[in-house]
Amino acid sequence: MNDLSSQDKKNIWHPFTPLEGGPEPILIEKAEGVYLHTPEGRKIIDAISSWWVNLHGHSHPVIAEAIAQQARKLEHVIFAGFTHEPAITLSENLLGILPQSFAKIFYSDNGSTAVEVALKMAMQYWHNQGIARKKIVAIEGSYHGDTFGAMAVGDRSIFTAPFSPYLFDVEFIPFPFANDEVSVIQKFRNIAESGDVAAFIYEPLIQAAGGMRMYSPGTLNQLLLLAKEKGIICIADEVFTGFGRTGKLLASDHVETKPDLVALSKGLTGGTLPLGVTAVSEKILVAFQTKEFTKTFFHGHSFTANPLSCAAANASFTLLQRPDCQQRINSISDQHQKFAAKVRNNSVVKEVRTLGTILAIELESTEKTSYSNSIRQRIYQYFLDRDILLRPLGNTFYIVAPYCTTNEQLSDIYAAIDDFLSELTV
Ligand SMILES: Cc1ncc(COP(=O)(O)O)c(C=O)c1O
């Protein structure tokens, strides 16, 4: 172990990592494109975009330059009572891709907080109007982040168990698996008809941390139509799905009925700096457009709308709008579909799911399909030993690669998956 690694071990508490018995963190010195470089000269393919944040490859020169220029001009300024050009430009960029009903951008600094803000806005929407609607509805198996509100609307699991006495009550509808849709929609209808539902929060089309589980745009559309009919505020958590992951700029673009609030983060800055956005539609704004001070939305963080993050986001946005980026997204989507067709019938594979640039493989298992499935560590280590970073969700592993990943690099990842599946078969 070199000096830095032993200092890390002594000083640092890493996320989602047990303090005892967890693997040693790998020291990364630099990163470029799809590769993470170690000081010893290893080149690891980042096939999960570093927790799904990276869009255009690491250390992208266009984004790096935008951050550097911004750092020389204005690194940060309080965002209450002050504003700046990168945040204004970004609001224009984002409102340009959001559904037409969207009118304002509220900034924060990560995905959990973007969700937290959306929940608070939805709750205060009713409070400001003196209407007693308290219930929040979410989908079983969802993950919306690690802050308290986000945990409350997420799946209750080993991750949330220590905090369960402190999480507010939420009504969960079952996950709308194919063939279960009618009964799930009926359950939602029953809850919605109680009249006191304030908001419905969902990950559009795919539950990410919940195992890359996918459901149909048609089902989501029916849930949203029902919600709208009952005046329920619809919150789309696009923290994972935003910025092209599902093949379109937003997953909500696949669905006819639009949400009232959208949470964005992760790919927002191309994966370079932390930034969160809660996008707000006209409907929500109406409850806050008053001079009554007590109806203000009292929420803000020190680093709200950090100019460096906004500059990075604007640069990433420009790259995303380029035709070659959309071509890469389409090409990755096509390759994934071809590979999915190839491995679908493998006896160790329970299901292969693809949506845009996302490919997920769920393995057959005698254990329950869950994050704590014991094959998780074996899969992680198998690919890492071959210099490919995949971070399985239990017995489901997936590719969510940066859009700059070439066909050749994708083929290398597929080949390693083929080998792994053959190894499991024997
Ligand atoms: C759908 C979704 N919402 C919210 C979050 C939380 O985002 P963050 O980790 O930036 O707080 C995540 C993170 O994985 C996510 O996948």
The ligand as an SDF file (V2000), in Angstrom:
LIG
                    3D

 16 16  0  0  0  0  0  0  0  0999 V2000
  -33.4550    8.4770   -9.3690 C   0  0  0  0  0  0  0  0  0  0  0  0
  -32.5080    9.0690   -8.3690 C   0  0  0  0  0  0  0  0  0  0  0  0
  -32.9250   10.0910   -7.6140 N   0  0  0  0  0  0  0  0  0  0  0  0
  -32.1140   10.6780   -6.7200 C   0  0  0  0  0  0  0  0  0  0  0  0
  -30.8270   10.2270   -6.5230 C   0  0  0  0  0  0  0  0  0  0  0  0
  -29.9360   10.8870   -5.5160 C   0  0  0  0  0  0  0  0  0  0  0  0
  -28.9600   11.6570   -6.1400 O   0  0  0  0  0  0  0  0  0  0  0  0
  -27.6270   12.0790   -5.3620 P   0  0  0  0  0  0  0  0  0  0  0  0
  -26.8440   10.8480   -5.1690 O   0  0  0  0  0  0  0  0  0  0  0  0
  -26.9740   13.0750   -6.2600 O   0  0  0  0  0  0  0  0  0  0  0  0
  -28.0630   12.7050   -4.0780 O   0  0  0  0  0  0  0  0  0  0  0  0
  -30.3560    9.1580   -7.2730 C   0  0  0  0  0  0  0  0  0  0  0  0
  -28.9940    8.6470   -7.0970 C   0  0  0  0  0  0  0  0  0  0  0  0
  -28.6140    7.6100   -7.5260 O   0  0  0  0  0  0  0  0  0  0  0  0
  -31.2270    8.5600   -8.2330 C   0  0  0  0  0  0  0  0  0  0  0  0
  -30.8300    7.5260   -8.9840 O   0  0  0  0  0  0  0  0  0  0  0  0
  1  2  1  0
  2  3  1  0
  2 15  2  0
  3  4  2  0
  4  5  1  0
  5  6  1  0
  5 12  2  0
  6  7  1  0
  7  8  1  0
  8  9  2  0
  8 10  1  0
  8 11  1  0
 12 13  1  0
 12 15  1  0
 13 14  2  0
 15 16  1  0
M  END
$$$$
